[in-house]
Amino acid sequence: MAETTTSIDVSGEMEVPPQRPAGGQNRFSIDMPNLPSLSNLPTPLELIHMVRRSLRPWTVFFNINNFKTAVSMQRLQNRVTRNLSFFQSNYIFIFIVLMIYCLITSPVTLLVIAAVAYGCHKIRYVNNNVNIAGYSMSPKQQVIALNMVAAPLLFLAGAGAVLFWTLGASCFVICLHAVFYNIDAIVTEENELFLAQVV
């Protein structure tokens, strides 16, 4: 029996993985240029304008005659779902008002937020790259760095308590309204879609 030989071409070039510097680079370092863009998020002012455009009338929202208990659990679930979608802008507005109230009553937190907002505005206005430790930072990266530095200051100023109080109070008020407001008195399921498109 004749032996057959097979030749395999194993020639080629191999890429050597890049070596880390002798000091060792931090494995948790952030690649600043590749951070996701946050430009599609609305600014607080744009959010307030969007909410104002789709607000339901406050006379309807606070109409005492429409507050009733639900007959069954299924009706209650349906009522809460419909209230949350129908009065969505009103609920967001309540959250914003409570947040503003909390910031006014917590002057240190308000001072830190104002300083950060002024710093971000100044960075955008100047719009220059800054060299820090041999690394050039774009204005967007400077804004991110400023906010990261401000986070511990906000924590020390009590922003966590303000945020949790606002969330708790907002959830309480919104849940009370959504559970007890009888939306069937003003909106039937047939015209709900039409009203959502008109407003």
ROPA-753308 format. One record per atom (N, C-alpha, C): residue in three letters; z negated, x negated, y. Coordinates in steps of 0.05 Angstrom, whole numbers, padded with zeros to 5 digits, always signed. Atoms other than C-alpha are relative to their C-alpha. Layout:
REM residues N
AlaZXY/...
This chain:
REM residues 199
Met+00000-00017-00024/Met+00000+00000+00000/Met+00000-00017+00025/Ala-00003+00016-00024/Ala+00021-00028+00067/Ala-00021+00009+00021/Glu+00020-00007-00021/Glu-00032-00031+00122/Glu+00015+00004+00026/Thr-00012-00005-00026/Thr-00013-00001+00189/Thr-00020-00008+00021/Thr+00018+00008-00022/Thr-00041-00030+00252/Thr+00007+00016+00024/Thr-00003-00015-00025/Thr-00052+00009+00315/Thr-00010-00017+00023/Ser+00008+00015-00023/Ser-00054-00023+00382/Ser-00008+00019+00023/Ile+00009-00017-00022/Ile-00094+00009+00438/Ile-00002-00017+00025/Asp+00000+00014-00026/Asp-00084-00011+00510/Asp-00026+00005+00014/Val+00026-00004-00014/Val-00153-00022+00541/Val+00000-00015+00027/Ser+00000+00014-00026/Ser-00130-00057+00604/Ser-00004+00021+00022/Gly+00005-00018-00023/Gly-00148-00028+00671/Gly-00022-00012+00018/Glu+00020+00010-00019/Glu-00196-00035+00729/Glu-00024+00019-00001/Met+00025-00016+00000/Met-00268-00011+00729/Met-00012-00002+00028/Glu+00013+00000-00025/Glu-00304+00009+00792/Glu-00029-00006-00004/Val+00029+00007+00002/Val-00372-00023+00801/Val-00015+00019+00019/Pro+00015-00018-00018/Pro-00424+00026+00828/Pro-00011-00016+00024/Pro+00010+00015-00024/Pro-00446+00008+00899/Pro-00029-00008-00004/Gln+00027+00010+00002/Gln-00509-00035+00901/Gln-00016+00009+00024/Arg+00019-00008-00022/Arg-00569-00012+00941/Arg-00009-00026+00014/Pro+00010+00024-00014/Pro-00595-00060+00994/Pro-00026-00009-00013/Ala+00023+00013+00012/Ala-00650-00108+00974/Ala-00026+00015+00007/Gly+00024-00014-00008/Gly-00703-00069+01013/Gly-00003+00027-00014/Gly+00001-00026+00014/Gly-00685-00006+00975/Gly+00003+00023+00019/Gln-00004-00023-00017/Gln-00657+00055+01008/Gln-00015+00024-00011/Asn+00016-00023+00009/Asn-00699+00118+01006/Asn+00018+00019-00015/Arg-00018-00018+00015/Arg-00671+00163+00952/Arg-00001+00028+00011/Phe+00002-00027-00012/Phe-00692+00224+00993/Phe+00013+00000+00028/Ser-00011+00001-00027/Ser-00651+00203+01054/Ser+00020+00023+00003/Ile-00017-00022-00007/Ile-00611+00257+01089/Ile+00027-00010+00010/Asp-00026+00007-00010/Asp-00536+00250+01098/Asp+00007+00018+00023/Met-00002-00016-00024/Met-00534+00275+01170/Met+00028+00011+00005/Pro-00026-00012-00006/Pro-00458+00281+01179/Pro+00009+00022-00018/Asn-00009-00020+00019/Asn-00451+00324+01117/Asn-00018+00024-00001/Leu+00017-00024+00000/Leu-00504+00376+01135/Leu+00018+00024+00006/Pro-00017-00024-00005/Pro-00477+00447+01134/Pro-00001+00009+00029/Ser-00001-00009-00028/Ser-00455+00475+01200/Ser-00015+00026+00004/Leu+00015-00024-00006/Leu-00500+00526+01232/Leu+00012+00015+00023/Ser-00013-00012-00024/Ser-00450+00547+01285/Ser+00006+00029-00004/Asn-00006-00028+00005/Asn-00436+00614+01251/Asn-00024+00019+00003/Leu+00024-00017-00004/Leu-00508+00638+01261/Leu-00001+00009+00029/Pro+00001-00009-00028/Pro-00518+00682+01322/Pro-00024-00012+00014/Thr+00022+00010-00017/Thr-00561+00656+01379/Thr-00019+00024+00004/Pro+00019-00023-00005/Pro-00624+00697+01396/Pro+00011+00020+00020/Leu-00011-00018-00020/Leu-00589+00726+01457/Leu+00022+00018-00012/Glu-00021-00016+00013/Glu-00528+00748+01415/Glu-00013+00020-00019/Leu+00014-00018+00018/Leu-00576+00778+01364/Leu-00011+00024+00015/Ile+00011-00022-00016/Ile-00610+00819+01418/Ile+00022+00019+00009/His-00023-00017-00008/His-00542+00844+01444/His+00011+00016-00023/Met-00010-00015+00023/Met-00520+00863+01374/Met-00019+00023-00007/Val+00020-00021+00006/Val-00585+00901+01363/Val+00002+00023+00020/Arg-00002-00021-00021/Arg-00579+00937+01430/Arg+00024+00018-00003/Arg-00024-00016+00003/Arg-00508+00960+01415/Arg-00003+00021-00022/Ser+00002-00019+00022/Ser-00528+00994+01350/Ser-00027+00014-00002/Leu+00026-00013+00001/Leu-00596+01022+01369/Leu+00004+00031-00002/Arg+00001-00030+00001/Arg-00610+01095+01351/Arg-00018+00008+00023/Pro+00017-00009-00022/Pro-00642+01137+01407/Pro-00030+00000-00008/Trp+00029+00002+00006/Trp-00717+01125+01412/Trp-00013+00028-00002/Thr+00010-00027+00003/Thr-00728+01200+01421/Thr+00003+00011-00028/Val-00004-00008+00028/Val-00700+01210+01352/Val-00018-00017-00018/Phe+00016+00018+00017/Phe-00737+01150+01323/Phe-00029+00008+00000/Phe+00029-00007-00002/Phe-00805+01174+01348/Phe-00004+00030+00000/Asn+00003-00029+00001/Asn-00793+01249+01339/Asn-00022+00008-00020/Ile+00023-00006+00017/Ile-00861+01273+01312/Ile+00006+00022-00019/Asn-00006-00022+00018/Asn-00832+01336+01282/Asn+00014-00008-00026/Asn-00014+00009+00024/Asn-00793+01295+01231/Asn-00017-00017-00019/Phe+00018+00016+00018/Phe-00853+01259+01201/Phe-00013+00019-00020/Lys+00010-00017+00021/Lys-00868+01291+01134/Lys-00003-00017-00025/Thr+00002+00014+00025/Thr-00890+01269+01065/Thr+00023+00008-00019/Ala-00022-00005+00018/Ala-00838+01264+01010/Ala-00011+00017-00023/Val+00008-00018+00022/Val-00839+01316+00954/Val-00003-00014-00026/Ser+00001+00014+00025/Ser-00825+01269+00897/Ser+00006-00030+00004/Met-00004+00029-00002/Met-00820+01195+00882/Met+00030-00007+00004/Gln-00029+00004-00004/Gln-00744+01199+00877/Gln+00009+00005+00028/Arg-00007-00006-00028/Arg-00739+01231+00945/Arg-00011-00021+00018/Leu+00012+00021-00016/Leu-00786+01179+00973/Leu+00017-00026+00000/Gln-00017+00024+00002/Gln-00742+01121+00947/Gln+00026+00004+00016/Asn-00025-00006-00015/Asn-00680+01155+00975/Asn-00005+00000+00030/Arg+00007-00001-00029/Arg-00714+01167+01042/Arg-00004-00028+00012/Val+00005+00027-00009/Val-00737+01095+01049/Val+00026-00016+00003/Thr-00026+00014-00001/Thr-00668+01067+01032/Thr+00017+00009+00023/Arg-00017-00011-00022/Arg-00633+01113+01081/Arg-00012-00006+00027/Asn+00013+00007-00026/Asn-00684+01101+01137/Asn+00005-00029+00007/Leu-00004+00029-00005/Leu-00677+01025+01129/Leu+00028-00006+00009/Ser-00027+00005-00008/Ser-00602+01028+01135/Ser+00007+00015+00027/Phe-00007-00015-00024/Phe-00599+01082+01190/Phe-00014-00011+00025/Phe+00016+00010-00023/Phe-00654+01054+01235/Phe-00003-00031+00000/Gln+00002+00029+00004/Gln-00640+00980+01219/Gln-00004-00014+00027/Ser+00002+00014-00026/Ser-00630+00959+01292/Ser-00026+00006+00014/Asn+00026-00007-00012/Asn-00692+00997+01315/Asn-00022-00017-00013/Tyr+00020+00016+00014/Tyr-00733+00960+01262/Tyr+00001-00029+00009/Ile-00003+00028-00009/Ile-00704+00892+01284/Ile-00011-00002+00029/Phe+00010+00000-00028/Phe-00720+00910+01357/Phe-00031+00000+00000/Ile+00030+00000+00002/Ile-00793+00926+01337/Ile-00010-00027-00007/Phe+00008+00027+00008/Phe-00798+00858+01303/Phe+00002-00019+00024/Ile-00004+00018-00023/Ile-00770+00823+01365/Ile-00022+00005+00021/Val+00020-00006-00020/Val-00818+00859+01412/Val-00028-00010-00009/Leu+00026+00010+00010/Leu-00878+00842+01367/Leu-00001-00031+00001/Met-00001+00029-00001/Met-00855+00769+01364/Met-00004-00009+00029/Ile+00004+00007-00029/Ile-00850+00766+01441/Ile-00029+00004+00008/Tyr+00028-00005-00006/Tyr-00919+00797+01446/Tyr-00018-00022-00010/Cys+00016+00021+00012/Cys-00948+00745+01399/Cys+00004-00027+00015/Leu-00005+00025-00015/Leu-00915+00687+01437/Leu-00014+00001+00027/Ile+00014-00002-00026/Ile-00942+00713+01503/Ile-00030-00004-00003/Thr+00029+00002+00004/Thr-01012+00717+01475/Thr-00008-00027-00013/Ser+00005+00027+00011/Ser-01006+00646+01445/Ser+00014-00020+00018/Pro-00014+00016-00020/Pro-00990+00602+01506/Pro+00007-00028-00010/Val-00007+00027+00010/Val-00992+00535+01468/Val+00026+00001-00016/Thr-00024-00004+00016/Thr-00940+00559+01418/Thr+00024+00004+00019/Leu-00021-00006-00019/Leu-00898+00586+01476/Leu+00008-00025+00015/Leu-00006+00025-00014/Leu-00903+00519+01512/Leu+00016-00019-00017/Val-00015+00018+00018/Val-00879+00480+01451/Val+00028+00010-00003/Ile-00026-00012+00003/Ile-00821+00528+01440/Ile+00017-00004+00025/Ala-00015+00004-00025/Ala-00801+00524+01514/Ala+00008-00029+00003/Ala-00006+00029-00002/Ala-00804+00447+01511/Ala+00024-00007-00019/Val-00021+00005+00019/Val-00760+00446+01449/Val+00027+00012+00009/Ala-00024-00014-00010/Ala-00711+00496+01479/Ala+00012-00016+00023/Tyr-00009+00017-00023/Tyr-00707+00453+01543/Tyr+00013-00026-00011/Gly-00011+00025+00012/Gly-00696+00390+01501/Gly+00027+00004-00012/Cys-00026-00006+00012/Cys-00640+00422+01461/Cys+00022+00005+00021/His-00019-00005-00022/His-00607+00447+01525/His+00008-00026+00013/Lys-00006+00025-00013/Lys-00612+00378+01556/Lys+00018-00018-00017/Ile-00017+00015+00018/Ile-00582+00345+01494/Ile+00029+00010+00001/Arg-00027-00011-00001/Arg-00523+00393+01495/Arg+00014-00004+00027/Tyr-00011+00004-00027/Tyr-00514+00385+01570/Tyr+00010-00029+00003/Val-00008+00029-00002/Val-00512+00308+01567/Val+00023-00006-00019/Asn-00021+00002+00020/Asn-00470+00309+01503/Asn+00008-00029-00005/Asn-00005+00028+00006/Asn-00476+00234+01488/Asn-00012-00008-00026/Asn+00012+00011+00024/Asn-00488+00196+01424/Asn-00022-00019+00008/Val+00023+00017-00005/Val-00554+00159+01421/Val-00003-00019-00024/Asn+00005+00019+00022/Asn-00567+00095+01381/Asn-00030-00003-00004/Ile+00028+00003+00008/Ile-00634+00095+01344/Ile+00000-00017-00024/Ala+00003+00018+00022/Ala-00650+00036+01299/Ala+00027-00007-00012/Gly-00027+00008+00010/Gly-00576+00017+01294/Gly+00016+00023-00011/Tyr-00015-00023+00010/Tyr-00555+00088+01275/Tyr+00007+00018+00024/Ser-00010-00017-00021/Ser-00512+00129+01322/Ser-00003+00029-00007/Met+00005-00028+00005/Met-00534+00201+01327/Met+00016+00017+00019/Ser-00016-00019-00017/Ser-00487+00256+01352/Ser-00020+00020+00012/Pro+00017-00021-00013/Pro-00515+00312+01397/Pro-00011+00020-00020/Lys+00009-00019+00020/Lys-00518+00359+01337/Lys-00023-00012-00017/Gln+00021+00013+00015/Gln-00559+00309+01298/Gln-00025-00004+00016/Gln+00024+00002-00018/Gln-00605+00298+01358/Gln-00015+00026+00001/Val+00013-00026-00001/Val-00619+00373+01361/Val-00015+00005-00026/Ile+00013-00003+00026/Ile-00635+00374+01286/Ile-00025-00017-00001/Ala+00023+00018+00000/Ala-00681+00314+01295/Ala-00022+00010+00018/Leu+00020-00010-00019/Leu-00716+00345+01355/Leu-00015+00024-00013/Asn+00013-00023+00013/Asn-00729+00409+01315/Asn-00018-00009-00023/Met+00016+00010+00022/Met-00755+00369+01256/Met-00026-00012+00010/Val+00025+00012-00013/Val-00804+00332+01302/Val-00018+00022+00010/Ala+00016-00022-00012/Ala-00825+00398+01334/Ala-00014+00017-00021/Ala+00012-00017+00020/Ala-00841+00432+01268/Ala-00030-00005-00004/Pro+00029+00004+00003/Pro-00909+00397+01258/Pro-00016+00008+00025/Leu+00014-00008-00025/Leu-00926+00409+01332/Leu-00004+00030+00001/Leu+00003-00029+00001/Leu-00912+00483+01323/Leu-00021+00009-00020/Phe+00020-00006+00020/Phe-00955+00484+01261/Phe-00028-00004+00012/Leu+00026+00005-00012/Leu-01013+00452+01299/Leu-00006+00019+00023/Ala+00005-00019-00022/Ala-01003+00500+01357/Ala-00005+00028-00009/Gly+00006-00026+00011/Gly-01012+00559+01311/Gly+00023+00019-00004/Ala-00024-00017+00003/Ala-00941+00583+01302/Ala+00000+00014-00027/Gly+00002-00013+00026/Gly-00955+00598+01229/Gly-00015+00026+00001/Ala+00016-00024-00003/Ala-01008+00648+01247/Ala+00015+00022+00015/Val-00016-00019-00016/Val-00963+00680+01299/Val+00021+00013-00017/Leu-00022-00010+00017/Leu-00906+00686+01250/Leu-00010+00020-00021/Phe+00011-00018+00021/Phe-00949+00716+01194/Phe-00011+00026+00012/Trp+00010-00025-00013/Trp-00983+00765+01242/Trp+00024+00018+00007/Thr-00023-00016-00008/Thr-00915+00787+01268/Thr+00013+00013-00024/Leu-00012-00011+00024/Leu-00886+00795+01198/Leu-00018+00022-00012/Gly+00018-00020+00011/Gly-00948+00833+01174/Gly+00001+00026+00017/Ala+00000-00024-00017/Ala-00950+00880+01234/Ala+00027+00014-00001/Ser-00027-00013+00001/Ser-00874+00892+01232/Ser+00003+00014-00027/Cys-00003-00013+00026/Cys-00875+00906+01157/Cys-00016+00026-00002/Phe+00017-00023+00000/Phe-00933+00954+01166/Phe+00012+00024+00015/Val-00012-00021-00017/Val-00900+00993+01223/Val+00026+00011-00012/Ile-00026-00008+00011/Ile-00831+00994+01190/Ile-00004+00016-00025/Cys+00005-00015+00025/Cys-00858+01016+01122/Cys-00012+00027+00006/Leu+00011-00027-00007/Leu-00899+01072+01154/Leu+00022+00018+00009/His-00022-00017-00010/His-00838+01097+01191/His+00019+00008-00022/Ala-00020-00005+00021/Ala-00791+01090+01132/Ala-00010+00019-00021/Val+00012-00017+00021/Val-00839+01126+01084/Val-00003+00029+00010/Phe+00007-00027-00010/Phe-00858+01185+01129/Phe+00022+00014+00016/Tyr-00020-00013-00016/Tyr-00796+01197+01171/Tyr+00021+00015-00017/Asn-00019-00017+00016/Asn-00754+01254+01142/Asn+00028-00002+00013/Ile-00026+00004-00011/Ile-00684+01230+01156/Ile+00019+00023-00006/Asp-00017-00023+00006/Asp-00654+01292+01123/Asp+00000+00021+00022/Ala+00000-00019-00022/Ala-00674+01331+01185/Ala+00021-00006+00021/Ile-00020+00006-00021/Ile-00624+01294+01228/Ile+00026-00009-00012/Val-00025+00010+00012/Val-00573+01264+01180/Val+00003+00011-00028/Thr-00006-00008+00027/Thr-00541+01295+01119/Thr+00016-00023-00013/Glu-00014+00022+00014/Glu-00510+01250+01066/Glu+00030+00001+00006/Glu-00028-00002-00006/Glu-00441+01276+01086/Glu+00007-00014+00026/Asn-00007+00011-00026/Asn-00443+01255+01159/Asn-00013-00027+00005/Glu+00013+00026-00004/Glu-00485+01191+01149/Glu+00020-00022+00003/Leu-00021+00021-00002/Leu-00423+01148+01137/Leu+00015+00001+00026/Phe-00014-00003-00025/Phe-00389+01177+01198/Phe-00017-00010+00023/Leu+00017+00010-00021/Leu-00449+01163+01243/Leu-00003-00030-00001/Ala+00003+00029+00002/Ala-00455+01092+01216/Ala+00025-00013+00012/Gln-00024+00012-00011/Gln-00382+01079+01237/Gln+00002+00005+00030/Val-00002-00006-00029/Val-00388+01112+01305/Val-00019-00017+00016/Val+00019+00014-00015/Val-00451+01077+01328/Val+00005-00030-00002/
